[in-house]
Each structure stands twice: as structure tokens, then as C-alpha cells.
Amino acid sequence: MIIKVLFTIIFLAVMIGVGLYTRKQASSVEGFVLGGRAVGPWLTAFAFGTSYFSAVVFVGYAGQFGWKYGLSSAWIGIGNAVIGSLLAWLILGRRTKLMTQHIESRTMPDFFGTRFGDQGLRVAASIIAFVFLIPYTAGVYSGISRLFEMGFSIPYEYCVIIMSILTAVYVILGGYKATAMNDFIQGIIMLFGIVAVIVAVLNLQGGLTAAVEKLAAIPSDADPMVNGGFASWFGPDPWGLLGVVILTSLGTMGLPQMVGKFYSITDESAIKRGTVISTVFAFIVAGGCYFLGGFGRLFGTPPMLPNGKLAYDSIVPSMLVNLPDILIALVVLLVLSASMSTLASLVLTSSSTMTLDLIYRDKKSLPGEVEEGTIDDIVAEKIERRKVIVMRVLIMFFIAISLLIALNPPTFIAQLMGISWGALAGAFLAPFMLGLYQRNITTAAVWACFIWGVGLTVINMLAGNPINPINCGAIAMVGGFPVVWIVSLMTKKLPEDMVNKIFECYKR
């Protein structure tokens, strides 16, 4: 216990120290939200990866999908690396950096409002982001707290409260720069931690070969007379597996907290280096998490919940409980690192969106246009400071709401994430990606996709989830593209001169 407590105290002291070190750079809106748009490739790549993979993946997804699909769940991690990281950087990185800087956009809702000439889109997108980031945040709290409960024997409720306070402290102090620097430190811990944990867990089963043989001897849930499905290439349910790969991989391109990383990177050469770093990071961390979860059935059946379903979120903790104390301390730091980075990204995204796109919604002009009613530098500086204060207050508000949900979570971690990612990426992915590449996307098409993504997710949830939330989220994301294309063909195009001004950033 002394080892575990000591490691954790040192880790938390470093996190808060980074917040104090970077607080001077967080005095302006640009510095607090985007790190002055001067964050290098290593910090950005690690910030992207650590925001992507949290306790939701390590505890919730790795446990649940490892149980359902066995070793084939490793495909989810591979999909995360290839689609969620490599393709996300290749498709969105350069164009997002150039266009958002050109139109002076600081948030994803701000992008929609300026790119498509409708401030109503900006308001709607900020409300969608704020509402649906909350269940994701609650899922992250839940995951890390279950590991703390296992490692320190601290009641779940205390763990959640401590997590929320510590995250609030360093984000409020240092803003995005503190988050990015801490993400780098946390990312290194995650890389070493996941490798060490996999080796230790497999050793408990006699090594990799013995563990795979034991897994192959387990009969299928669907047909007890058939063995080997959980050790096969594509598992017992390939189509269900594909839905999870789509949701967890494609979704990153439509999430505000993920896309925002491209706003802040320094330049195009940094994007090229960041692409490689982020992809390698995802292969090791995501691939390792799902590979580890694939052996969950070797550690016994998880307990039953009052509703008669398996407690999937207890699977990974049960795999780790017999590890040596030093490794349990490493696991706690691993999941704490993953979760605090994701929480920091979520609360910063939500607070900045509410502040800049709802409370202080400045009138935006397109590049080349003259702004009317300019104000002097002293007044502008006061307004900037006021915005930063409001963002810091909203960080506490957002954490408090998600904390209340985490104290009484309505469903499994994986389902919380499915609802959140389905609504957000279902609404934002298609119009954001196509808005970077195609000139003919209309304002009405963006509205239609917002309604499609949120509507499908909410109706499915209110109807008792007749479609699994994971599959529903995947349908919402993929279905957004035909919605945007079809509506754009049938509705009024944006003024040509406006579109030309926006797209001239790619000619430089």
C-alpha cells in the first residue's frame, strides 16, 4: 500500500506542478483553449492519443468486448490505430489546421457557424457538445474509480470525488498547454504500463501459448458444443465486432475534443510527424488493451448485476487483482493517466464551447472582410480575461454535473460512451469532414445531419435501446454522409464569393 500511495502522490504532484508552471500561458482565450496554436508534434500526438484512450477503453471496452469476442477484440485496437489515428491525421490534420486558423475558429461549433454562414449552427452545435460530452465524462470517472477501488480499497464514491477535484485543479490552472504537457507524461506511463501488465497477466496463465490454448477450449455462448471461437481470428460475432470498430475508430473524426487537437498544432511539418507518433501510440495502447481484455474469460465469470446482466466493468479489475503490488501501482497510474488526460480534454472542450459559442458569441467576419465597431486594446484585454474566468467557472460546473451521473451511473461504461459518441460523431462527423473538402455542402445539410445524429441516438435511447447503443452509434456516423450529400443536392448553395474566401487558405 505504501508503494501504491507513494507512486500516486508523486504522479498527482507532477500533474499539479505542470498546471502551476503553465498558468501564465493561460491568461488569454487563445492560450487557455489552444495553447497559442503553437503546440509541437509530440505533445499534440500524445494529447490526441491520451484523450482517445481512457478508463472507458481499459476497463469498460476491453472488459466487455474481450468477453464477447475473445482475442478478435484486438481488431478494435488495430482499427483505432489505422482509422481513428492514422486516417484521422491524414484526412483532417492539415485541412483542419489551415481552415480553422484562416477563419479564426477556436471550437468546432465556431467552425460550423463561420464555415456555413449560420450562427444558429454554432449555438446548436455547442448545446449538442455540452449535453453529450457529459455521459462520456461520467463513464471515464466510473472506469478509473473501479480501478482505484480495486487497488486501494477506497470506496467508489470517494474515488470519483477525488478524481474530479484533481482534474479541475490542473486544467483550471494551465488550460490546454497544461493538459498537453501532462498528456505527454501520462502517455509515456501508458506505453510502459500496458506492456508490463500484458506480460504479467499472461504469466499468470502460463504464458501466451498456454493462455491461447485455454481460451480455445472455452465453448461458445451461442453453441456450447462448439469450442475455439474466442481464440479465432474474427471471433464468434464478426458483424457485432465490425460495429464496435466503426464506432470507436471513425468516431474520433467527429468529436470536438479530438478534432480540437489539430487547431493547436504548430505547422504542417509538425502534422506529418504527429501522424506517425499518434499511430504508433494507438497501436501499442489500444491494441494492448483489447488484446489483454480478450483473455478475460480465463479469470472466471464476472458477478451478476441486479438486472440479471453480467458486470462487464469488473472483468479487467478481476484480471489484475492478483498482480504484485508494484504492478498494481503501475496499473493504477496507467488508468489514472489515461483517464485524467481524457477528462481534462473533455472539460476544457465543453467549457470553451459554452463560453465562446453561447455566452460570448462574438460576431464573426470572413477573412478579408472589415469588422465593424472595433474596440480598443484595453477593453479587448478585459473581455479576454473575463472569458477565461467564465471558462474556469464552467469547468467546475461541467465536472459537477458529470460527477453526479458518475455517482449513480445508469448503464455500463461502454453504453455511456456509445450514447455520447453516437450523438456527437453522428451529428458532427460528416458535415465537418465534408466541409473541409467540398464547396457545395449547404447550411441545410448541416442542420439535417445534426437532427439525424442526435435524433437517432435519443429515439433509440428513449425506446429502450432496441438497437444496441454501440451499433446505433456506428449507424449514426456512417449514415450522416448520405444525409449531407442528399440534402446538399436539394437545397440552396452558399454564396460563391463566401466559399472562395474560405477555401483560399489551401492555395497558399
N, C-alpha and C positions, 0 to 999 in steps of 0.2 A: 504493500500500500504506500510506503514511503517513496518508492521509486515512481509509482504512478502519479502520486500527488506532486512530487518534485518536477517531473517532466512537464506536467500540465501547467504548473505555476510559471516555469521558465517560458514555456510557449506563450502563455497569455501575457506575460510581462513584455515579451518581444513585440507582440501584436499592438499593445497599447503604446509602447515606445515608438513604433513606426508612426502611429497616429499623431503623437506629440511632435515627432520630427517633421512631418509633412503639413502641420496645421497652417503654416504661413502661406503655403501654396493653395490653400483652400479658402482664401478670403474673397475671391471673385466667383461669379457663376461659372465662367469658363474653366477656372481652376478646380472648383469644387465638383463639377459634373464631369468634365472631360480631361482633367489633368493638364489643361492648357493646350490640348491637341498635340502634345509632344511626348507621348509615351512610346518607348522603344519596342522593338520586336519581341524581345524575351519577356518583358513584363506583360505586353499585350497578349502574347500567345499563352502564357501561363494564366493570365486573368481569364482568358476565354475558356481554357480547359478546366480550371478550378471552379468557375461559375457553372460550367456544364455538368460536372460530376460532383455530387454531394452525397450526403447520407441517404437521399432518395434512391440513388443508384446502388450504393454499397449495402445498405440494409434492406430497403424496400424492393427494388427491382431485382437485384442479384438473388435475393432470397426467394421471391415469388416466382420469377421466371426460370431460375435454376431448378426449382422444384418441378415446374410444369414441363420444361423442355430438356432438362439434363444438360449434358455438355454442349448440345447445339445452341444453348443460350449464348455461347461465346460469339456467335454470329451477330448478336446485338451490339457487342463491343466493337466488332470489326466494322459494322455499319456505321456506328458512331464516329469511328476514325475516318472512314472513307467519305461518307456522305455528310455527317454532321460537322466534321472538321475540315478535311481536305477540300471538298467541293464548296463548302460554305465560304472558305477563304478565297478560293479561285473565282467563284461566281460573284460574291458580294464585296470582297475586301476592297479592291481598287475603286470600283464604281461608287461604293458607299462613301469612302473617304473623300473622293473628289466632289461628288454631287452635294453631300451634306455640308462640306466646307464652303462650296460655291454659293449655296442658297442660305448659308449661315443657320443651319439647322442643328439644334442641340439634342433633340429627342426624336424618337420615332413618330409620335403624334405630330410634332412640329414639321417633320418631313412630309407627312400626308397633307397637312394644311397648306404648306407652301408649294409643294410639287404639283398638287392638283387644284390649287387656287380656291380652296374652300376651308375656312376656319372652323366650320361645323365639323368637318372630318377630324380636325385637331382635337376638338372638345370630346367627340365621341370616342376617339382612339385613346385619349388619356383616361376616360372613365373605364373603358374596357380593360386597359392595362392595370389600373389600380385595383379593380374588383377581382380580376382573375389571377393576379400575382399573389393574392392573399392565401388561397388554398395551397399553392406551391410552397410558399414560405412555411405554412403550418406543417406540411409534410416533411420539410427539412428539419424543423425543430423536433418533430416526433422521432425521426431516424437517429439523430445524434443523441437524443436523450435516452433512447433504449440502450445504446452502447455504453453511455455513462452509468446507467442503472446496472448493467452487467459488470462493468469494470470496477466501479467504486461503491456499489451497493447504496447509492443515493437515490431516494425516491424520484420517480419520473417528473413530478411537478416541480421539484427544486431544480432539477437539471434544465428544464425548459426555461425557467425564470433566469437562472444564471447565464445561460446562452444568450438570451435576448439582451440582457444588460451589457454584457461584454461586447457583443457585436455593435450595439448602439454607440458605445464609447468611442471605439476607434474610427467608425465611419463618420460620426459627428465631428470628431477632431480633424481628420485629414481628408475627408472626401474621397474622390476617385483615386488620387495618387497614393493615399494610404492603402486603399483597397488593392491597387495593383501591386504595390511593393509587398504587402502581406501575402497576396496571391502567389507571388514568386516563391517566397519562403514556404508557404503551405504546399505548393506544388512539388517542391523537392521532397518534402516529407511524404507526400502521397506516392511518389515514384518509388522511393526506397521501401516504404511501408507495405505496399501491395505485393511486391516481390517477396519480401520476408514472410508475410502472412501466408501466401500461397505455399511456399516451401514448407512452412511449419505445419499447416493443416494437412498437406499430403503426407508428410512424415507420420502423422498420427494414424494414417490408414495404411502404412507400409510402403509408401512411395507412389509415384504416378501410375505405374503399370498395375500394381495391386488395386489401387483406387478405381481405375477404369474397369478392371475385371469385376470388382464388387458391384459397380454401378450397372454393368451389363447383365448381371444376374438378377436385377430387380424387375419384377413383372410390370407390364404396362397398366395404367389406371383403367384404360378403356377395355382391355382384354387381359385378365390375369394369367391366361395361358401363354402369353407372348412375352418373352424377355428381350432385353437388349436395346429397346427404344431410347432409353435415356443415355446411352453411350454411342448412339448413331450420329451420322453427320447432320441430319436435319431434324432429329427428334421425333416425338410422337405426333406433333401437330405443326407441320410446316407452314400452313396458312396463318395460324394464330401467331407463329413466330415472325412471319413477314409483317404483320400488322404492328407488332412491337418495334421491329426495326425501323419501319416508316415513321412511327410516332416519335421515337426517341432520336432519330437521325435527321429527318427532314425538318423537324420542328425547330431546330436551333436557328434556322434561317428566318424565322418569323417571330422570334422572341425579342422584345425590346432590350432586355438586359444582356443578350448575346450580341445582337447587331450593334449595340452601342459601343462595343469594343473597337469597331472599325472607325468610328468617328474620331477616336482619340489618338490613333497611331500616327507616328511622325510623318512618314512619306511612303512612296511606292516601293522603294527598295526594302524598307522595313516590312512591308506586307509580304514580299517574297520570302524573306527569312522566317517571318512569323508563321507562314503556311506550313513549312517543314517542321518547325518546332511544335506547333499545335497538333499536327497529325501524329507525330511520334508519341507525344504525351498521351493522346487519346488511345492509341493502340495499347500502350502499357497499362494505363489506369483503367479504362473501360473494359478492354479485353480481359485484363486480370480480374476485375470484379465479377464479371459474368462467368468466367471460367471457374473461379472459386465457388460461386453460387451453384454451379452445375453439380457439385458433389454434396449438396445439402441433404439428399436422401440417405447418405451414409451415416448421418448423425442422429437418426431417429425421427419419428413423426412429431411435428410441432403440436402444441396444445390446441384445443378447440376453443373458439370464441362462443359467447352466449347465443349467437345467431346460428350456430352449427357449422361455421366455416373455419378452416384452418387459420391459425395466427401466423401468416406468412412472415410478418415483420420480426418474429422471434427466431427464424431459421438461422440467419447469419450469426446472431449472438450465441446461439447454442453450439455453433461450429467453433467458436473462439474461446468459450469459457474455460476449457482445459489447457489452454496455452500457458507457457511460463509467464510470470509476472512482467518481465521485461518486454515480452511481445504484446501482452495485453495493453501495456502502457503505450507501445508503438501504435497499436490498433486504435486506441482512443485518440491519439494525436492525429492519426491518418484521417479518421472520420471527422474529428473536430476541425482539421484543416479544410477538408472538402466542404464541410457544412458552413463554416464561418465565412469562407470566400463566397459561397453561393448566397448566403443570407445578406452579406454586405452588398453584393451586386443587386439583389432584389430590392432591398430597402432604399438604396440610392436611386435606382431607376424609378421606383414608384414615387418617391418624394420629389424628385426633379420634374417628373411628368406632371404631377399635381400642381407644383409651383409655377412652372414655366408655361404650361398649356391650359391651365384653368384659372389660377388666381392672378398671375401676372401675364396675361396673354397679350404680348406686345403686337402691335400692327406690323406685319411683315411686308417688306417690299422685295421685288425680284431683283437680281443682280443687274446693275446698270440703271435702275430707277432711282430717282431722288426722293429721299424720305422727307415728309412734311412735318413741320413742327418739331425740329430737333431741339434737344435740351442741352444745357451746359454741362461741363465735365463734373462739377461738384455735385449737381443734382443726380447725374447718372451714376456716380460712385455711391451715393447714398442709397439709390434704388437697388444697385447690385448687392450692397451689404444686407439690405432688408430681405432680398430674395434668398440669400444664403441662410439667414436666420430662420426664415419660414421653412426652408428645406430641412433644416436641422430639427425643427419642431415636428414636422410631418414624418420624419424618420422615426421619432418616438411614437407617434400616433399609429403609424403603419405596423411597427413592431408590436404594439399593444394589442391591436386587433388580431393579428396572426397568432399572437400568444394565447389569446382566449380560445381560438379554434384548436390550437395545438393541445391545450389542456383537456379538451374533450373532442378528439378527432372523430369525424363522422364515418370514416371508412379507412381502408388500408392506405399506406403511403403511396403505393403505385396508382391507386384510383384517384387520389388527390392530385397527383401530377398529371394523370390522364385528362382530368377535367380542365385543369389550368392550361396545359399545353394545347389541348384540342381547341379551346375557345380562342386563345391568343394567336397561335400559329394559323388556325383555320381562318381567322379574320384578317391577319396581317401579312402572312407569307406571300400569297400570290400578288396582291397589289404592290407590296414593297419591291419584290424581286422584278416584276414586270415593269414597275415604274422606273427602275434604274436603266432598263434596256429598251423599252418600247415607247415611242412617242404618242401612239394612238390610244393609250389607256385613258378612259374617261372618268370624271368625278363620280358619275352614277354607278360605274362598275365597282369603284372602291366601296361605296355605300352598300352595294349589293353583297359584296364579299364580307363586309362587317356583319351584315344581317345573317348571312349564310353560316359563318363560323360560330358566332355566338348563339344564334337561334338553334342550330342543330345540337350543340352541346347542352344548352339549357333544356330544350324539349326532351332530349334523351334522359337527362338527369331527373326532370320532374315526372317522367313516365316510369321511373324506377329502373332506368338503365337496361331497356330491352336489348340495346346494343352495348356490348362491353365498352366502358369508357375509353379503354386503350384503342380498340378498333374504331370507335366513333371519332376519336381524335384524328386518327390516320385518314379516315374518310373526309373529315372536315378540311384537312390540309390539302389533300390531293384534289378534292372537289372544288376548291377555291379557284384553281386555274381555269377550268372551263367556264365557271361563273363570270370571272373577269373578262375573258375573251368574248363570250357571247354578248354580255351586256355592253361591252365597248363597241361592238359592231352595230348595235341598235340605238345608241344614244349619242347625244351631241358631243362633238370633239372640243377639246380645249383650243383657245386661240393659238394660231401657228406661231406668232411672234413670241408669245409667252413660253411655249415649248422650246423654241430655238434658243432663247436666253438661258433656259435651264440646262439644255444639253450642250451648250458651247464649252462647258467645263472639260469635256472629253477631247476637245480639239487641241488643247494646249500642250 
